[in-house]
């Protein structure tokens, strides 16, 4: 079977207290109610870093410089209708204050509490990498 490959990129924003930002998927979206790392779909001709800079501005109202995005790991997960490939970056520096510009719920979470949040299957294996880093 040839599943469609979907490329998305995610970011673990880490604040000065070592907490990681999670965003809750809003009602009406696939996997609504689950918590995920902010990010989004990579558009044609866009590099992952460009996608994150765009998505973090749109979703959270913050400005991130490419030099502040550090690749950590990636997820490769087969969903029933597609295969997801998702690099995860870590960012500790940004400008402006994080806000829910798309009315999504946000939570700053200590790394050892990340497993307390229901996440999409592709995000779950990323948590152990973050815990090891932080």
C-alpha positions in Angstrom: 0.0 0.0 0.0 1.3 3.5 -0.9 0.3 5.9 1.8 0.4 9.6 1.2 3.4 11.2 3.0 2.6 14.3 5.0 5.4 16.5 6.1 4.8 18.6 9.2 7.2 20.3 11.6 6.9 20.9 15.4 8.6 22.9 18.0 9.2 22.4 21.7 9.3 26.0 23.1 11.2 25.9 26.4 10.8 28.8 28.8 13.3 30.0 31.4 11.8 27.6 34.0 12.4 24.6 31.7 8.7 24.1 30.9 7.6 23.1 27.4 4.6 24.6 25.7 1.8 22.3 24.5 -1.3 23.4 22.5 -4.6 21.6 22.5 -6.1 20.8 19.1 -9.4 22.7 18.8 -12.9 21.3 18.2 -13.6 20.5 14.6 -10.0 19.4 13.8 -8.8 15.9 13.4 -7.7 14.6 16.9 -9.5 17.5 18.6 -8.8 17.7 22.3 -5.3 16.1 22.1 -2.2 18.1 23.1 0.7 18.7 20.7 3.8 20.7 20.1 3.1 23.8 18.1 3.9 23.7 14.4 2.2 22.8 11.1 2.3 21.5 7.6 5.3 22.2 5.5 4.1 24.0 2.3 5.6 23.3 -1.1 9.0 24.9 -1.5 9.2 25.8 2.2 12.0 24.6 4.5 11.0 23.2 7.9 12.6 26.2 9.7 10.6 28.6 7.5 7.4 26.7 8.3 8.1 27.0 12.1 8.8 30.7 11.9 5.5 31.2 10.0 3.4 28.9 12.1 4.7 30.2 15.5 3.9 33.7 14.4 0.4 32.7 13.2 -0.5 30.4 16.1 1.3 32.0 19.1 2.1 35.6 18.0 5.8 35.2 18.6 8.8 35.9 16.4 11.6 33.3 16.2 14.9 33.6 14.4 16.1 30.6 12.5 19.3 30.5 14.5 17.3 29.8 17.6 15.7 26.6 16.2 17.7 23.5 17.1 16.7 20.1 15.6 16.3 17.5 18.2 14.6 14.4 16.7 11.8 13.3 14.4 8.7 11.2 14.4 7.7 8.8 11.6 4.3 7.5 12.2 1.8 5.5 10.0 -1.8 6.7 10.4 -4.6 4.9 8.7 -4.9 7.4 5.8 -1.3 8.8 5.6 2.3 8.5 6.8 3.5 11.4 9.0 7.1 12.6 9.0 7.7 15.3 11.6 11.0 16.9 12.7 11.0 18.3 16.2 13.0 21.4 16.9 13.7 23.0 20.3 13.6 26.8 20.8 14.5 28.7 24.0 14.5 32.2 22.6 11.8 34.2 20.9 10.4 37.7 20.8 6.9 38.9 22.0 4.7 37.0 24.5 3.2 33.6 23.7 -0.6 34.0 23.3 -3.3 31.7 21.9 -4.0 33.7 18.7 -6.3 30.9 17.3 -8.2 30.5 20.6 -6.5 27.2 21.3 -5.7 26.2 24.9 -2.1 26.4 25.9 -0.2 24.8 28.8 3.4 25.3 30.0 4.4 21.8 31.2 7.4 20.5 33.2 9.1 17.8 31.1 8.3 15.1 33.7 4.6 15.9 33.4 4.4 15.8 29.6 3.1 12.2 29.7 0.1 13.4 31.7 -1.3 15.0 28.5 -3.1 13.0 25.8 -1.2 13.4 22.6 -1.5 12.3 19.0 0.3 9.0 18.5 3.1 10.6 16.5 3.9 13.0 19.3 4.2 10.5 22.1 7.7 9.1 21.3 9.1 12.6 21.1 8.4 13.1 24.9 11.3 10.8 26.0 13.7 12.8 23.8 12.6 16.0 25.5 12.8 14.6 29.0 16.4 13.4 28.2 17.4 16.8 26.9 15.8 18.9 29.7 
